[in-house]
Amino acid sequence: MKALAVTLASAALVVVGAGIAPAQDANPEPPSAADTAKGLQEWERIYAVFSHPRCANCHVEDDHPRWSGPEFATTRVHGFNVQRGLDGSGMGNAGLRCNTCHFETNSSVPHGPPGNEKWQLAPVEMVWFGKSSEQICAQIKDPQRNGGRSLEKVAKHVHEDELVGWGWDPGPGREPAPGSAEETFLAIQRWVAAGAPCP
């Protein structure tokens, strides 16, 4: 019996030595109140970006992008009956695709058409225009409503996607989204590390 115990102990050492970690605690400790408070502060930074017109105007439920002037007191439905498109791509209807007016770069004329190579509406599963902080937070954590992404991939998407990055470089006459892609990426990482709490 003693020999068997030694053999089992030796086998355990070999397994751990081979790089297979011991089983993790199935019930990790919940985040502390301090972690939750820090996480909620980070979420407020993230929400300020996601709810800003530079981002939210294309995350619409009715398939009509929004337009916001420099004052943001008014948000209007895009003119010319611009819509997502019958193919669901978010690039407009046949005969009036987004790239009819929105080119690869921003117009140099104040309030001229903004532009980006990927100009289009956000996918239908990523609708959050007009939603509350609590609703957007829950949605961002749900892969079925965030583009099928883990939170780490959400952070990477915000950091690297060119169309998302346009929100911080919207052209003359438009207020950019708060902060930067880098700052928002780091805020998402800190929010996740704090347990990704929602308000």
Backbone as a chain_set.jsonl record, in Angstrom:
{"seq": "MKALAVTLASAALVVVGAGIAPAQDANPEPPSAADTAKGLQEWERIYAVFSHPRCANCHVEDDHPRWSGPEFATTRVHGFNVQRGLDGSGMGNAGLRCNTCHFETNSSVPHGPPGNEKWQLAPVEMVWFGKSSEQICAQIKDPQRNGGRSLEKVAKHVHEDELVGWGWDPGPGREPAPGSAEETFLAIQRWVAAGAPCP", "coords": {"N": [[0.821, -1.189, 0.0], [1.963, 1.204, 0.809], [3.902, 1.433, -1.165], [2.312, 1.775, -3.402], [1.158, 4.301, -2.857], [3.444, 5.921, -2.986], [4.124, 5.535, -5.664], [1.864, 6.676, -6.941], [2.132, 9.324, -6.055], [4.556, 9.968, -7.261], [3.803, 9.773, -9.927], [2.019, 11.886, -10.071], [3.761, 14.032, -9.739], [5.238, 13.787, -12.07], [3.258, 14.325, -14.021], [2.555, 16.996, -13.364], [5.056, 18.11, -13.716], [5.273, 17.803, -16.43], [3.889, 19.849, -17.413], [1.143, 19.938, -17.155], [-1.32, 21.461, -15.549], [-2.523, 21.378, -12.15], [-5.972, 20.666, -11.336], [-8.22, 23.433, -11.531], [-9.826, 25.459, -9.047], [-13.184, 24.817, -8.863], [-15.045, 26.63, -8.033], [-14.355, 29.649, -8.166], [-13.349, 32.493, -6.208], [-15.719, 35.112, -5.775], [-15.571, 38.422, -7.264], [-14.21, 41.055, -5.262], [-15.819, 43.719, -3.362], [-14.404, 46.037, -3.826], [-13.095, 45.425, -6.235], [-15.324, 45.196, -7.896], [-16.295, 47.819, -7.793], [-14.164, 49.161, -9.019], [-14.286, 47.923, -11.52], [-16.796, 48.828, -12.41], [-16.259, 51.531, -12.704], [-14.485, 51.422, -14.843], [-16.225, 50.359, -16.726], [-17.942, 52.558, -17.115], [-16.294, 54.274, -18.566], [-16.025, 52.775, -20.894], [-18.696, 52.59, -21.732], [-19.204, 55.277, -22.277], [-17.908, 55.546, -24.684], [-19.125, 53.541, -26.354], [-21.79, 54.391, -26.411], [-21.633, 56.84, -27.547], [-22.404, 59.118, -30.229], [-20.649, 58.771, -32.441], [-20.149, 56.095, -32.444], [-22.585, 54.746, -31.774], [-24.476, 55.528, -33.694], [-24.479, 53.838, -35.882], [-25.264, 51.418, -34.925], [-27.957, 50.392, -35.068], [-31.449, 49.526, -34.666], [-33.555, 49.712, -36.462], [-32.552, 49.588, -39.0], [-31.868, 51.955, -40.261], [-29.326, 54.167, -40.547], [-28.054, 56.697, -38.287], [-27.565, 60.242, -38.053], [-25.569, 62.75, -36.668], [-25.207, 66.083, -35.744], [-22.681, 68.623, -34.998], [-23.386, 69.363, -32.439], [-24.821, 67.368, -31.135], [-27.249, 67.45, -29.844], [-29.305, 66.882, -31.408], [-30.197, 63.996, -33.086], [-30.513, 62.507, -36.111], [-32.405, 60.571, -38.484], [-30.712, 59.105, -41.174], [-30.637, 60.795, -44.285], [-32.257, 60.442, -47.575], [-33.478, 57.976, -47.464], [-31.713, 55.956, -46.712], [-30.694, 52.655, -46.039], [-30.059, 49.49, -44.35], [-29.955, 47.417, -46.271], [-31.256, 44.915, -48.425], [-29.846, 42.563, -48.556], [-28.8, 42.286, -46.073], [-26.239, 43.026, -45.428], [-25.488, 45.479, -44.423], [-24.47, 47.435, -45.969], [-26.055, 49.028, -47.515], [-28.839, 49.516, -49.845], [-29.259, 48.006, -53.112], [-28.159, 50.031, -55.738], [-28.012, 52.213, -54.109], [-25.667, 52.062, -52.428], [-23.583, 52.274, -49.505], [-21.036, 53.195, -50.196], [-21.548, 54.85, -52.305], [-21.631, 57.495, -51.592], [-19.957, 57.626, -49.371], [-16.639, 57.525, -49.186], [-13.288, 56.049, -49.243], [-11.874, 57.56, -47.431], [-12.268, 60.311, -45.078], [-14.187, 63.16, -46.093], [-12.627, 66.241, -46.931], [-13.954, 68.551, -46.55], [-15.67, 70.49, -44.156], [-18.21, 68.815, -42.433], [-18.681, 67.257, -44.64], [-19.193, 64.083, -46.38], [-18.329, 61.475, -44.187], [-15.743, 58.948, -44.231], [-14.526, 55.596, -44.867], [-12.807, 52.566, -45.597], [-14.356, 50.371, -44.945], [-16.984, 51.216, -44.649], [-20.155, 50.908, -43.299], [-23.248, 49.674, -41.833], [-23.381, 48.387, -38.465], [-23.343, 44.836, -37.68], [-26.51, 43.062, -37.428], [-26.841, 41.705, -35.004], [-25.538, 43.283, -33.234], [-26.88, 45.518, -32.225], [-27.394, 48.497, -30.488], [-28.154, 51.131, -30.246], [-29.526, 53.781, -28.435], [-29.929, 52.215, -26.185], [-29.742, 51.405, -22.649], [-27.048, 51.814, -20.235], [-26.834, 49.501, -18.667], [-28.134, 47.625, -20.326], [-26.496, 47.593, -22.65], [-24.107, 46.737, -21.539], [-24.752, 44.098, -20.688], [-25.242, 43.026, -23.199], [-22.745, 43.218, -24.504], [-21.359, 41.29, -23.163], [-22.478, 38.984, -24.061], [-21.976, 36.521, -26.322], [-23.757, 35.867, -28.391], [-24.846, 38.244, -29.046], [-22.823, 40.009, -29.565], [-21.328, 39.716, -31.797], [-20.246, 37.207, -31.687], [-18.007, 37.065, -30.038], [-15.438, 36.591, -27.548], [-14.789, 38.392, -24.478], [-12.172, 39.234, -24.535], [-11.696, 39.239, -27.255], [-13.496, 41.195, -28.001], [-12.247, 43.438, -26.93], [-9.919, 43.443, -28.509], [-11.055, 43.819, -31.037], [-12.107, 46.433, -30.791], [-9.712, 47.768, -30.501], [-8.303, 47.286, -32.884], [-9.894, 47.266, -35.249], [-10.535, 48.955, -38.261], [-12.808, 50.478, -38.977], [-14.084, 50.86, -36.515], [-12.072, 52.358, -35.358], [-12.376, 54.701, -36.8], [-14.154, 56.216, -35.324], [-12.673, 57.752, -33.596], [-11.435, 59.433, -35.284], [-13.097, 61.217, -36.969], [-13.213, 63.126, -38.962], [-13.385, 66.58, -40.205], [-15.402, 68.898, -38.357], [-16.766, 67.141, -36.727], [-17.236, 65.803, -33.531], [-14.957, 63.659, -31.961], [-15.203, 60.279, -30.649], [-14.949, 59.693, -27.079], [-11.664, 59.689, -25.571], [-9.422, 57.23, -26.783], [-8.673, 54.565, -29.136], [-6.744, 52.922, -27.97], [-6.922, 53.621, -25.232], [-9.534, 52.802, -24.702], [-9.384, 50.08, -25.246], [-7.613, 49.294, -23.175], [-9.22, 49.97, -20.998], [-11.297, 48.109, -21.299], [-9.873, 45.751, -20.87], [-9.134, 46.126, -18.161], [-11.665, 46.223, -17.03], [-12.591, 43.613, -17.548], [-10.698, 42.183, -16.037], [-11.544, 42.917, -13.543], [-13.778, 41.444, -13.197], [-15.774, 42.06, -14.986], [-18.162, 43.635, -14.31], [-21.62, 44.695, -14.439], [-23.714, 47.626, -14.477]], "CA": [[0.0, 0.0, 0.0], [2.881, 2.334, 0.874], [4.549, 1.515, -2.475], [1.319, 2.328, -4.312], [1.038, 5.722, -2.56], [4.657, 6.565, -3.508], [4.004, 5.511, -7.12], [0.875, 7.683, -7.327], [2.717, 10.637, -5.806], [5.562, 10.187, -8.302], [3.086, 10.007, -11.173], [1.464, 13.244, -10.001], [4.865, 14.954, -9.975], [5.579, 13.713, -13.493], [2.217, 15.016, -14.762], [2.717, 18.426, -13.138], [6.311, 18.482, -14.349], [5.095, 17.805, -17.882], [3.2, 21.074, -17.81], [-0.293, 19.831, -16.981], [-1.58, 22.104, -14.267], [-3.555, 20.745, -11.345], [-7.324, 21.175, -11.588], [-8.531, 24.719, -10.915], [-10.963, 25.485, -8.143], [-14.412, 24.92, -9.655], [-15.804, 27.771, -7.523], [-13.444, 30.735, -7.842], [-13.93, 33.51, -5.327], [-16.325, 36.235, -6.508], [-14.794, 39.654, -7.123], [-14.479, 41.824, -4.047], [-16.573, 44.961, -3.585], [-13.464, 47.011, -4.404], [-12.924, 45.051, -7.648], [-16.559, 45.537, -8.595], [-16.331, 49.282, -7.923], [-13.181, 49.518, -10.062], [-14.821, 47.452, -12.784], [-17.885, 49.705, -12.83], [-15.63, 52.77, -13.186], [-13.978, 51.136, -16.19], [-17.371, 50.219, -17.612], [-18.435, 53.891, -17.46], [-15.427, 54.761, -19.65], [-16.375, 52.005, -22.091], [-20.05, 52.991, -22.129], [-19.117, 56.62, -22.867], [-17.507, 55.348, -26.083], [-20.107, 52.752, -27.093], [-23.045, 55.129, -26.536], [-21.365, 58.102, -28.236], [-22.926, 59.066, -31.603], [-19.67, 58.272, -33.418], [-20.255, 54.63, -32.446], [-23.955, 54.234, -31.679], [-25.316, 55.871, -34.848], [-24.521, 52.725, -36.847], [-25.702, 50.209, -34.214], [-29.387, 50.717, -35.0], [-32.377, 48.399, -34.777], [-34.507, 49.864, -37.558], [-31.809, 49.509, -40.261], [-31.616, 53.297, -40.796], [-28.26, 54.817, -39.774], [-28.345, 58.021, -37.751], [-26.629, 61.318, -38.322], [-25.54, 63.716, -35.582], [-24.443, 67.3, -35.999], [-21.612, 68.853, -34.034], [-23.886, 69.65, -31.085], [-25.369, 66.106, -30.632], [-28.567, 67.594, -29.233], [-30.234, 66.267, -32.352], [-29.739, 62.843, -33.86], [-31.531, 62.349, -37.146], [-32.308, 59.433, -39.394], [-29.967, 59.43, -42.397], [-31.478, 61.191, -45.401], [-32.304, 59.646, -48.813], [-33.994, 56.645, -47.145], [-30.592, 55.01, -46.636], [-31.032, 51.502, -45.207], [-29.07, 48.418, -44.258], [-29.901, 46.672, -47.524], [-32.017, 43.667, -48.389], [-28.942, 41.422, -48.374], [-28.4, 42.235, -44.667], [-24.809, 43.301, -45.265], [-25.238, 46.757, -43.772], [-23.784, 48.316, -46.92], [-27.037, 49.773, -48.28], [-29.621, 48.829, -50.876], [-28.74, 48.056, -54.476], [-28.39, 51.343, -56.331], [-27.639, 53.247, -53.141], [-24.759, 51.471, -51.456], [-22.926, 53.283, -48.666], [-19.869, 53.772, -50.862], [-21.956, 55.828, -53.311], [-21.262, 58.813, -51.055], [-18.905, 57.473, -48.356], [-15.457, 56.979, -49.847], [-12.325, 55.353, -48.375], [-11.386, 58.493, -46.41], [-13.18, 61.411, -44.771], [-14.153, 64.356, -46.919], [-11.854, 67.33, -46.314], [-14.872, 69.671, -46.352], [-16.417, 70.329, -42.896], [-19.521, 68.159, -42.509], [-18.781, 66.438, -45.834], [-19.385, 62.674, -46.026], [-17.212, 60.755, -43.581], [-15.416, 57.78, -45.039], [-13.669, 54.518, -44.408], [-12.895, 51.456, -46.556], [-15.36, 49.387, -44.51], [-18.169, 51.967, -44.229], [-21.394, 50.125, -43.31], [-23.892, 49.518, -40.529], [-22.935, 47.26, -37.647], [-24.194, 43.642, -37.85], [-27.801, 43.151, -36.73], [-26.76, 41.209, -33.625], [-24.812, 44.248, -32.403], [-27.72, 46.716, -32.12], [-27.515, 49.048, -29.133], [-28.522, 52.546, -30.285], [-30.583, 54.167, -27.512], [-30.063, 51.306, -25.037], [-29.15, 51.874, -21.399], [-25.731, 51.281, -19.874], [-27.034, 48.117, -18.206], [-28.472, 46.782, -21.475], [-25.325, 47.449, -23.518], [-23.137, 45.919, -20.8], [-25.182, 42.699, -20.784], [-25.103, 42.614, -24.589], [-21.324, 43.065, -24.833], [-20.897, 40.052, -22.533], [-23.205, 37.861, -24.647], [-21.445, 36.258, -27.667], [-24.821, 35.833, -29.396], [-25.23, 39.621, -29.38], [-21.636, 40.872, -29.694], [-20.552, 39.28, -32.947], [-19.637, 35.9, -31.406], [-16.668, 37.309, -29.504], [-15.11, 36.615, -26.125], [-14.499, 39.77, -24.088], [-10.815, 39.537, -25.002], [-11.808, 39.56, -28.68], [-14.167, 42.495, -28.079], [-11.193, 44.436, -26.702], [-9.057, 43.454, -29.695], [-11.851, 44.414, -32.116], [-12.126, 47.88, -30.555], [-8.348, 48.272, -30.648], [-7.686, 47.073, -34.192], [-10.774, 47.399, -36.405], [-10.388, 50.272, -38.878], [-14.053, 51.239, -38.934], [-14.236, 51.285, -35.122], [-11.086, 53.421, -35.162], [-12.872, 55.946, -37.382], [-14.849, 56.978, -34.282], [-11.726, 58.702, -32.986], [-10.9, 60.264, -36.364], [-14.291, 61.299, -37.811], [-13.155, 64.184, -39.975], [-13.668, 67.932, -39.723], [-16.77, 69.235, -37.987], [-17.386, 66.102, -35.904], [-16.549, 65.493, -32.276], [-14.613, 62.235, -31.888], [-15.565, 59.526, -29.443], [-14.033, 60.011, -25.976], [-10.435, 58.911, -25.406], [-8.776, 56.675, -27.977], [-8.799, 53.112, -29.245], [-5.839, 52.329, -26.976], [-7.488, 53.814, -23.889], [-10.735, 51.972, -24.57], [-8.858, 48.713, -25.179], [-7.098, 49.077, -21.817], [-10.362, 50.01, -20.076], [-11.987, 46.818, -21.407], [-9.034, 44.767, -20.189], [-9.245, 46.335, -16.705], [-13.038, 45.846, -16.674], [-12.626, 42.15, -17.54], [-9.906, 41.726, -14.889], [-12.316, 43.186, -12.324], [-14.962, 40.592, -13.192], [-16.723, 42.562, -15.989], [-19.468, 43.918, -13.696], [-22.561, 45.588, -15.117], [-24.46, 48.457, -13.511]], "C": [[0.864, 1.253, 0.0], [3.552, 2.54, -0.488], [3.592, 2.128, -3.491], [1.18, 3.83, -4.107], [2.226, 6.491, -3.119], [4.582, 6.646, -5.022], [3.024, 6.571, -7.602], [1.408, 9.091, -7.147], [3.736, 10.969, -6.883], [4.891, 10.498, -9.628], [2.515, 11.415, -11.212], [2.548, 14.263, -10.283], [5.249, 14.976, -11.449], [4.567, 14.494, -14.316], [2.364, 16.522, -14.609], [3.987, 18.915, -13.812], [6.2, 18.55, -15.85], [4.307, 19.018, -18.355], [1.692, 21.0, -17.713], [-0.613, 20.353, -15.594], [-2.609, 21.325, -13.482], [-4.91, 21.397, -11.6], [-7.545, 22.478, -10.847], [-9.729, 24.547, -9.994], [-12.225, 25.718, -8.968], [-15.244, 26.122, -9.226], [-14.848, 28.9, -7.156], [-14.142, 31.787, -6.996], [-14.544, 34.625, -6.157], [-15.477, 37.492, -6.322], [-15.173, 40.387, -5.838], [-15.286, 43.072, -4.4], [-15.681, 46.014, -4.221], [-13.235, 46.721, -5.888], [-14.149, 45.453, -8.459], [-16.646, 47.042, -8.812], [-15.363, 49.752, -9.007], [-13.703, 49.116, -11.443], [-15.929, 48.355, -13.306], [-17.348, 51.058, -13.312], [-15.101, 52.58, -14.604], [-15.135, 51.005, -17.175], [-17.909, 51.592, -18.021], [-17.608, 54.505, -18.578], [-15.788, 54.078, -20.974], [-17.736, 52.451, -22.623], [-20.054, 54.38, -22.776], [-18.721, 56.543, -24.331], [-18.625, 54.663, -26.86], [-21.411, 53.517, -27.334], [-22.869, 56.451, -27.27], [-21.884, 58.014, -29.673], [-21.94, 58.541, -32.635], [-19.73, 56.755, -33.51], [-21.702, 54.167, -32.581], [-24.789, 54.485, -32.927], [-25.419, 54.756, -35.885], [-24.932, 51.405, -36.201], [-27.21, 50.294, -33.981], [-30.275, 49.505, -35.281], [-33.263, 48.481, -36.012], [-33.844, 49.91, -38.94], [-31.594, 50.85, -40.946], [-30.51, 53.951, -39.974], [-28.684, 56.211, -39.325], [-27.23, 58.99, -38.135], [-26.707, 62.301, -37.171], [-24.679, 64.9, -35.975], [-23.405, 67.514, -34.923], [-22.117, 69.043, -32.611], [-24.474, 68.41, -30.403], [-26.7, 66.234, -29.923], [-29.614, 66.946, -30.13], [-29.55, 65.109, -33.064], [-30.851, 62.529, -34.846], [-31.311, 61.062, -37.924], [-31.605, 59.906, -40.66], [-30.947, 59.77, -43.521], [-31.449, 60.182, -46.541], [-32.8, 58.221, -48.594], [-32.89, 55.576, -47.176], [-30.946, 53.909, -45.642], [-29.916, 50.472, -45.237], [-28.872, 47.704, -45.59], [-30.595, 45.337, -47.385], [-31.128, 42.451, -48.184], [-28.437, 41.311, -46.935], [-26.967, 42.62, -44.399], [-24.521, 44.561, -44.474], [-24.587, 47.763, -44.686], [-24.755, 49.068, -47.825], [-27.762, 48.927, -49.301], [-28.929, 48.921, -52.227], [-29.113, 49.401, -55.089], [-28.086, 52.492, -55.402], [-26.814, 52.606, -52.028], [-24.075, 52.592, -50.671], [-21.793, 53.981, -49.413], [-20.235, 54.642, -52.064], [-21.523, 57.228, -52.88], [-20.085, 58.745, -50.083], [-17.712, 56.77, -48.993], [-14.505, 56.358, -48.832], [-11.773, 56.234, -47.257], [-12.426, 59.584, -46.183], [-13.059, 62.52, -45.809], [-13.364, 65.439, -46.185], [-12.72, 68.55, -46.047], [-15.61, 69.468, -45.027], [-17.834, 69.818, -43.141], [-19.749, 67.427, -43.835], [-18.899, 64.976, -45.439], [-18.152, 62.071, -45.355], [-16.918, 59.501, -44.391], [-14.468, 56.815, -44.373], [-13.846, 53.372, -45.405], [-14.013, 50.468, -46.219], [-16.713, 50.025, -44.188], [-19.445, 51.146, -44.409], [-22.011, 50.14, -41.924], [-23.288, 48.335, -39.788], [-23.849, 46.054, -37.896], [-25.449, 43.708, -36.978], [-27.732, 42.644, -35.29], [-26.055, 42.185, -32.687], [-25.565, 45.581, -32.324], [-27.727, 47.209, -30.687], [-27.853, 50.533, -29.11], [-29.681, 52.799, -29.326], [-30.753, 53.254, -26.314], [-29.333, 51.875, -23.819], [-27.768, 51.263, -21.186], [-25.831, 49.817, -19.464], [-27.299, 47.178, -19.383], [-27.266, 46.548, -22.382], [-24.282, 46.566, -22.844], [-23.486, 44.439, -20.917], [-24.983, 42.177, -22.204], [-23.647, 42.347, -24.95], [-20.781, 41.75, -24.25], [-21.513, 38.801, -23.155], [-22.701, 37.605, -26.074], [-22.515, 36.197, -28.755], [-25.24, 37.229, -29.833], [-24.031, 40.558, -29.496], [-20.757, 40.462, -30.876], [-19.827, 37.97, -32.716], [-18.262, 35.995, -30.786], [-16.588, 37.074, -27.999], [-14.828, 38.072, -25.765], [-13.097, 40.187, -24.52], [-10.846, 39.92, -26.483], [-12.567, 40.869, -28.901], [-13.124, 43.599, -27.926], [-10.299, 44.567, -27.929], [-9.771, 44.112, -30.873], [-11.859, 45.936, -31.992], [-10.757, 48.489, -30.849], [-7.869, 48.274, -32.095], [-8.58, 47.317, -35.399], [-10.732, 48.826, -36.954], [-11.657, 51.108, -38.806], [-14.349, 51.698, -37.509], [-13.291, 52.457, -34.861], [-11.506, 54.748, -35.762], [-13.549, 56.821, -36.337], [-13.964, 57.99, -33.584], [-11.081, 59.609, -34.035], [-12.015, 60.507, -37.384], [-14.284, 62.404, -38.855], [-13.597, 65.526, -39.422], [-15.146, 68.141, -39.427], [-17.472, 68.204, -37.143], [-16.555, 65.871, -34.65], [-16.203, 64.015, -32.247], [-15.172, 61.582, -30.634], [-14.565, 59.85, -28.336], [-12.791, 59.117, -25.978], [-9.831, 58.494, -26.728], [-9.033, 55.183, -28.019], [-7.95, 52.431, -28.182], [-6.417, 52.438, -25.572], [-8.717, 52.934, -23.676], [-10.36, 50.5, -24.475], [-8.379, 48.395, -23.759], [-8.229, 49.093, -20.79], [-11.127, 48.691, -20.117], [-11.177, 45.741, -20.69], [-9.15, 44.897, -18.669], [-10.634, 45.935, -16.216], [-13.162, 44.33, -16.583], [-11.878, 41.608, -16.33], [-10.643, 41.926, -13.574], [-13.618, 42.389, -12.277], [-16.038, 41.022, -14.177], [-18.103, 42.829, -15.387], [-20.306, 44.846, -14.558], [-23.291, 46.425, -14.087], [-25.808, 47.849, -13.167]], "O": [[0.572, 2.229, -0.69], [3.748, 3.676, -0.921], [4.009, 2.911, -4.344], [1.093, 4.572, -5.086], [2.059, 7.582, -3.664], [4.92, 7.671, -5.614], [3.308, 7.289, -8.561], [1.168, 9.96, -7.986], [3.79, 12.1, -7.368], [5.34, 11.371, -10.37], [2.522, 12.064, -12.258], [2.309, 15.25, -10.98], [5.547, 16.03, -12.012], [4.95, 15.246, -15.213], [2.306, 17.254, -15.597], [4.008, 19.992, -14.408], [6.955, 19.281, -16.491], [4.085, 19.195, -19.553], [1.011, 21.927, -18.153], [-0.223, 19.759, -14.589], [-3.478, 20.678, -14.066], [-4.981, 22.547, -12.032], [-7.13, 22.635, -9.698], [-10.53, 23.624, -10.143], [-12.321, 26.71, -9.69], [-16.079, 26.588, -10.001], [-14.553, 29.102, -5.978], [-15.36, 31.95, -7.059], [-13.95, 35.047, -7.149], [-14.75, 37.613, -5.336], [-16.32, 40.335, -5.394], [-15.42, 43.435, -5.569], [-16.135, 46.796, -5.057], [-13.186, 47.64, -6.704], [-14.031, 45.982, -9.564], [-17.026, 47.494, -9.892], [-15.692, 50.625, -9.81], [-13.58, 49.869, -12.409], [-16.0, 48.621, -14.505], [-17.915, 51.661, -14.223], [-15.246, 53.456, -15.457], [-15.051, 51.472, -18.311], [-18.298, 51.77, -19.176], [-18.152, 55.184, -19.448], [-15.848, 54.716, -22.025], [-17.901, 52.662, -23.824], [-20.815, 54.63, -23.711], [-19.144, 57.374, -25.135], [-19.032, 55.15, -27.915], [-22.065, 53.312, -28.356], [-23.856, 57.118, -27.583], [-21.814, 56.946, -30.282], [-22.355, 57.922, -33.615], [-19.397, 56.186, -34.55], [-22.01, 53.302, -33.4], [-25.722, 53.73, -33.198], [-26.356, 54.74, -36.683], [-24.946, 50.374, -36.872], [-27.677, 50.271, -32.842], [-29.906, 48.594, -36.022], [-33.678, 47.456, -36.553], [-34.497, 50.233, -39.932], [-31.175, 50.884, -42.103], [-30.732, 54.264, -38.804], [-29.571, 56.822, -39.921], [-26.118, 58.595, -38.487], [-27.803, 62.653, -36.737], [-23.566, 64.74, -36.475], [-23.258, 66.683, -34.027], [-21.344, 68.897, -31.664], [-24.612, 68.411, -29.179], [-27.239, 65.236, -29.443], [-30.671, 66.519, -29.667], [-28.442, 65.254, -33.582], [-31.997, 62.311, -34.452], [-30.2, 60.54, -38.011], [-31.883, 60.999, -41.155], [-31.969, 59.102, -43.683], [-30.717, 59.193, -46.491], [-32.575, 57.35, -49.434], [-33.112, 54.447, -47.611], [-31.433, 54.183, -44.545], [-28.972, 50.56, -46.023], [-27.741, 47.421, -45.985], [-30.524, 44.7, -46.334], [-31.591, 41.419, -47.697], [-27.73, 40.361, -46.6], [-26.514, 42.551, -43.256], [-23.435, 44.707, -43.913], [-24.188, 48.839, -44.238], [-24.331, 49.685, -48.803], [-27.377, 47.794, -49.593], [-28.109, 49.81, -52.455], [-30.252, 49.851, -54.969], [-27.919, 53.627, -55.849], [-27.201, 52.605, -50.859], [-24.005, 53.729, -51.138], [-21.605, 55.192, -49.288], [-19.349, 55.124, -52.77], [-21.102, 58.04, -53.704], [-19.305, 59.693, -49.982], [-17.765, 55.578, -49.298], [-14.881, 56.16, -47.677], [-11.267, 55.728, -46.256], [-13.344, 59.761, -46.983], [-11.978, 62.786, -46.334], [-13.43, 65.538, -44.96], [-12.275, 69.49, -45.388], [-16.13, 68.379, -44.786], [-18.558, 70.356, -43.979], [-20.873, 67.02, -44.131], [-18.721, 64.65, -44.266], [-17.05, 62.15, -45.898], [-17.767, 59.045, -45.157], [-13.721, 57.158, -43.456], [-14.917, 53.223, -45.993], [-14.552, 49.807, -47.107], [-17.521, 49.402, -43.499], [-19.78, 50.739, -45.521], [-21.379, 50.565, -40.957], [-22.755, 47.406, -40.395], [-25.005, 46.229, -38.282], [-25.445, 44.336, -35.919], [-28.492, 43.109, -34.44], [-25.98, 41.944, -31.482], [-24.949, 46.646, -32.353], [-28.026, 46.448, -29.766], [-27.839, 51.14, -28.039], [-30.702, 52.115, -29.391], [-31.639, 53.489, -25.493], [-28.435, 52.708, -23.942], [-27.377, 50.318, -21.872], [-25.009, 48.994, -19.867], [-26.759, 46.073, -19.436], [-27.04, 45.425, -22.832], [-23.647, 45.74, -23.499], [-22.618, 43.617, -21.212], [-24.602, 41.022, -22.396], [-23.343, 41.364, -25.626], [-19.842, 41.172, -24.797], [-21.12, 37.684, -22.82], [-22.981, 38.411, -26.961], [-22.216, 36.447, -29.923], [-25.905, 37.393, -30.856], [-24.203, 41.777, -29.523], [-19.582, 40.825, -30.94], [-18.897, 37.639, -33.451], [-17.431, 35.108, -30.98], [-17.546, 37.325, -27.269], [-14.647, 38.902, -26.656], [-12.861, 41.353, -24.835], [-10.115, 40.812, -26.916], [-12.312, 41.576, -29.877], [-13.113, 44.568, -28.686], [-9.961, 45.678, -28.339], [-9.161, 44.875, -31.622], [-11.642, 46.644, -32.975], [-10.662, 49.594, -31.383], [-7.115, 49.16, -32.496], [-8.064, 47.558, -36.49], [-10.877, 49.79, -36.203], [-11.588, 52.319, -38.597], [-14.821, 52.818, -37.314], [-13.672, 53.435, -34.217], [-11.065, 55.804, -35.309], [-13.522, 58.047, -36.452], [-14.456, 58.979, -33.041], [-10.264, 60.464, -33.694], [-11.912, 60.066, -38.528], [-15.275, 62.588, -39.562], [-14.118, 65.609, -38.31], [-16.02, 67.641, -40.136], [-18.66, 68.354, -36.856], [-15.33, 65.757, -34.708], [-17.079, 63.183, -32.486], [-15.562, 62.259, -29.682], [-13.437, 60.245, -28.631], [-12.859, 57.942, -26.338], [-9.735, 59.284, -27.667], [-9.545, 54.602, -27.062], [-8.391, 51.465, -27.56], [-6.405, 51.47, -24.811], [-8.913, 52.386, -22.591], [-10.962, 49.755, -23.701], [-8.709, 47.343, -23.211], [-8.208, 48.326, -19.827], [-11.563, 48.202, -19.075], [-11.743, 44.909, -19.98], [-9.252, 43.891, -17.967], [-10.777, 45.378, -15.128], [-13.771, 43.813, -15.646], [-12.353, 40.687, -15.666], [-10.406, 41.204, -12.606], [-14.464, 42.631, -11.417], [-17.112, 40.42, -14.212], [-19.105, 42.316, -15.885], [-19.781, 45.67, -15.306], [-23.473, 45.992, -12.949], [-26.558, 48.418, -12.374]]}, "num_chains": 1, "name": "protein.A"}
